[in-house]
């Protein structure tokens, strides 16, 4: 019986498909063993990023939710904020309203139980919060509420600069998260820069959270083990 720790790399290449492994093969001079080592490392660094991106998403989601609860309260609007069409008026916001409606259905398990606020929040994914960083929400959401959720941003509270710089980082990280979630190659990215953007966003929101996440992150250790 063959030793289970031994295998033919060319067989694995066929099982995974040459198309999926093309970038790994290209970067490893078409050496099957080295390409599979890089493929395995790509999965390890992706998992490390998924952990940090998940923590970032929860922290940012809670900050945005808190801010939007306060915004509706100060405007004399009833809760919850995601039911206030006035915050998402116009044709350009139809997609946003559809995403919210879908999240509410999922939170209520297709209307089999009452909608619970926290459940709705967990159904609004990374892409939704990234979309709230777009210019269309600058006046309605960022000036009165969201910019203040980044008190450590170096602009000193300039809502336009805060929104622009948060959006640019969220856009890049949203793309990265989608690649990670779909098991795509990320080994050619400037991953140290990606990691820095995650921590920068967290630092702008909360120094204590930044210190906590820095201590938990596996990204620096996994980056150091990248195969040659």
N, C-alpha and C positions, 0 to 999 in steps of 0.2 A: 504493500500500500504506500503511495507517495507520501512524503513528509508534507503535512499541511502548510508548513512555512515556506515551501518552495513552490515556484510557479514559473511559467513561461511568460515573460513580459509581453511578447507579441500577441499571445492569446488575449491578455487583458486589454491591449490596445484595440483589438477587434470587438471585445465585449463592450467597451466604453464608446467606441467609434472614433475613427481617425479625425472626423470633423470636430468632435468635442475636444479632442486632445491636440488639435493643430497648433495652437499657440504655445503649448507646453513643448511639443516636439520642435517647433521652430526655435525656441529659446534654449533647447538642450541638444542642438546639433543632431537631431533625429535619433538620439540615443534613447531607446524605449525605457530602460531602467531609470535613467535620470528624469525623463519626462513624467514617469509615474510617481517618482519622489516629489517632483514639483507639484503635481496634481494633488497628492496627499497633503502637502503643505498648504496649498491653496484652500483646501477644505478646513484646515486647522485655523488659518488666519481669518477665514470667513466666519467661522464659529465665534472667534474672539471678538470680531467686529459686531456680530449680531448681538452679543451680550451688551456691549457698550451702547449700540444704537437703541436697543430695547430700553435701557435705563434712561437714555436721553429722551426717548419718546414719552415715557411715563412722566418724567419731570416736566417736560415742556407742555404736555397735555394738561397736567394739573395746574400749571401756572396760567395757561390760556383759559382754562375752564374757570378758575378763580376770578380772573380779570373780567370775563364775559358775564359771570354772575353779578359782579359788582356794577358793570356797565348797565345791565338791564334794570337793576335795582335803583340806581341813581337816576335813570330815565323814567322811572315810574312804570316800567313794563312788568307784566307778570312773568314768573319763571315757568319753564326753563328758557334760557337764551336761545337754544336751537329751535324753538318754536316761534321765534319772533321774526316773521318774514321781513319786517322793516330793516333788519340788519343785513339782509341778503336780497335786497330789491333789485329789479331789473333783469333783462334777458340774460346778461352775462353771468348771473348767479343761479341760473336754472340747474346747472350741474351740481352746484353746492347743495341746493335744496334736495335734489335727488339722492345725493350721498347721505344726507341727514335722514331722509325718509327711509332709506334702506337700513341705516344703522338702527333706527327706532324699531323697524320690523324685526330685525335680528335680535335686538335687546329684549323684545317682547315675545320672542319665539313665535313669530307670525301671529301675534295678537292672542296667544293662549294665556298670557299673564300680563299684569300691568307693567307699563314701561317704567324702569327704574333709572334714575339719572346716571348713576355710576356705570350701569350696564351699557347705556348709550355711549358714554365716553370710551369704553373699551372697544366699541364697534367702529369708532372713527379712527381710521388708521393713519400712519405716518404721512401719507399723501394728502390727507385732508388738512392736517395742521400745516404742512408745507404750503398748501394752496392758500391758506389764510394769511400767508406772508406776502402775497402778490400785491402789486400797486393798487388794485381796485379797492382794497380794504384799508388803504392808508388813512383816509379821512374818517371813515365810519368806525374802524376798530383800533387802528394803531395809535392815532393821536389821542383818543380819549382813554384807551385802556391797555393795549398790548405792549406798547413801547416801554411802559413802566415796569413790565415784568423782567426787564433786563437792566436792573439798577447799576450793575458793574460795568456796563458798556462804556468805553473810553470817551464817547461823544458827550457825556454829561447830560443825557436826556434828550438829545436831538432826535425826534421821532423819525424823521426822514432817513437819517443815516442809520439809525438802529434797524429800521425795517429793511432797508436795502442790504445791509450786511448780514442780517439774519437770513433773509431770503436767499442770498447767494450761497450761504453755507447749507441751508436746508435743501436747496436744489441739488447741490452736489451730493449730499448725503442721502437724499431720496433715491438718486440714481444708483448709488453704491448699495443701498439697502435692497433695491429691486434685483440687482445682480446677485447679491448674496442669497436672497430668498429663492432665486431660481437656479442656484448651484452653478452660476456662471464663473468664468475666469476673472479674477481681480489681481492676479500676480503682476500685471504690467502697470498697475496704477501707482501713483505716489502715495503709498499707504501710510507712511509716517505723517504726511500732510493731512490725509483724511482723519487720522486719529487726533491730530492737533485741532482740527475744526470741531470735532465732537466736544473735546474738553474746553475749547474756547467758548462755545455756546453755553455750556454748563456753567463756566466761570462767570459769564455775563449775567446769568440768572442767580447763582448762589455760590459763594465761596466754600461753604461747608460741604455742599453737594459735590463740588469740584474735587475737594480733598478726599471725600469718600470714594468717588468713582475712580480717581487716580490710583488709589490703593487697591481697588478691585480689578482694574483692567489687566487683561492678559496679553494685550496687543504688543507691548514692547518686548516681552519675553518670546512670543511667537515670531515676531519680526526678526529677532536675533538668530532664529534657528532656520532661516530660509536656506534651502539647499543650494550649493554652488552650481 
